[in-house]
Amino acid sequence: MNAGDMEKLAKIVAKETVSETFLTLGLDISDSIPVQNQFATLRNVHYSLRQARNVLIAGVLGAAISGGVWAFSTGFKVGATTPAVSAPVARPHAAADRGRLVAKVS
């Protein structure tokens, strides 16, 4: 057996092995066009799912960042409008005002 015969034998064995592998997976490679269409569909589904994942990640990150910015700005607004009080302010006439009826003048 010379080198040319070995190459032919190796090609035949490789083709049979690939053919059996595809048949095991449910793909008949005797007609290559349907197999190519199936792989093209699989590739398109893969790209679509990758794009959907990227959009979902961008949406979640956008929501998290905008929520953080909103919380940060709300904290500044509340801190700027609310005075810092260390003790409650006593109203000297508050007890006297409770029992008094106030007439409404129109």
Secondary structure, 3 states (H helix, E strand, C coil): CCHHHHHHHHHHHHHHHHHHHHHHHCCCCCCHHHHHHHHHHHHHHHHHHHHHHHHHHHHHHHHHHHHHHHHHHHHHHHHHHCCCCCCCCCCCCHHHHHCCCCCCCC
